[in-house]
Amino acid sequence: MSHKRAKDVLPDELIAIIQGYVDGEYVYIPRKSGSERSWGEQSGARKTLDERNKEICERFKCGWKKEQLAAAYHLSVKSIERIVYKRE
């Protein structure tokens, strides 16, 4: 989420009205319904994790042990199990 200065994006009249409610405070304005983004969509984190998890599954199918995968990816064995058994 980026921050923008109100006077850069809102008309002066609207700023004056908002100042009647909150003066000099931060206000969060949520996205319009239907234009929300899921976690990691903007930063690419979701895509990175999906690619990592796919790689973990492929290595598991090739014979890597859960303990080896946990050490290689710095995850717990339980996390590896969640990843590989979810995708099978």
C-alpha positions in Angstrom: 0.0 0.0 0.0 1.4 3.4 -1.0 0.8 6.7 0.7 -0.3 9.7 -1.2 -0.6 13.3 -0.1 -4.3 14.3 0.0 -3.6 17.7 -1.7 -1.9 15.8 -4.6 -5.0 13.7 -5.3 -8.1 15.4 -3.8 -9.8 18.7 -4.5 -9.4 21.4 -1.8 -13.1 21.4 -1.1 -13.1 17.7 -0.3 -10.0 18.1 1.9 -11.8 20.8 3.9 -14.8 18.5 4.4 -12.5 15.6 5.6 -10.7 17.9 7.9 -14.0 18.5 9.7 -13.9 14.8 10.7 -10.2 14.1 11.1 -7.7 17.0 11.1 -4.0 16.0 10.6 -4.6 12.3 11.0 -4.0 9.3 8.7 -7.1 7.9 7.1 -7.2 4.6 5.2 -9.5 4.5 2.2 -10.3 0.9 1.2 -10.5 -0.3 -2.3 -13.8 -0.4 -4.1 -15.7 -3.7 -3.7 -14.6 -6.1 -6.4 -11.1 -4.5 -7.0 -9.4 -6.1 -4.0 -6.1 -7.9 -4.6 -5.2 -11.2 -2.9 -2.2 -11.5 -0.7 1.1 -11.2 -2.5 -0.5 -10.4 -5.9 1.1 -7.0 -6.2 4.6 -7.8 -4.8 4.9 -11.1 -6.6 5.4 -13.0 -3.3 2.5 -15.4 -4.1 4.0 -16.3 -7.5 7.4 -16.9 -5.9 5.9 -19.2 -3.2 3.9 -21.1 -5.7 7.0 -21.7 -7.9 9.0 -22.8 -4.8 6.2 -25.2 -3.7 6.0 -26.7 -7.2 9.8 -27.3 -7.1 9.5 -28.9 -3.7 6.8 -31.3 -5.0 8.8 -32.2 -8.1 11.9 -33.0 -6.0 9.7 -35.0 -3.6 8.4 -37.1 -6.5 12.0 -37.6 -7.7 12.9 -39.2 -4.4 14.0 -36.4 -2.1 13.2 -37.2 1.6 11.1 -34.7 3.5 14.0 -34.1 5.9 16.3 -33.2 2.9 13.7 -30.8 1.5 13.2 -29.2 4.9 16.9 -28.6 5.3 17.3 -27.3 1.7 14.4 -24.9 1.9 14.8 -23.9 5.6 11.3 -25.2 6.4 10.0 -27.6 9.0 9.2 -31.2 8.0 5.5 -30.4 8.8 5.6 -27.5 6.3 7.1 -29.8 3.7 4.3 -32.3 4.3 1.6 -29.7 3.9 3.1 -28.6 0.6 3.6 -32.1 -0.9 0.4 -33.7 0.3 -1.7 -30.7 -0.7 -0.6 -31.0 -4.3 -0.8 -34.7 -4.8 
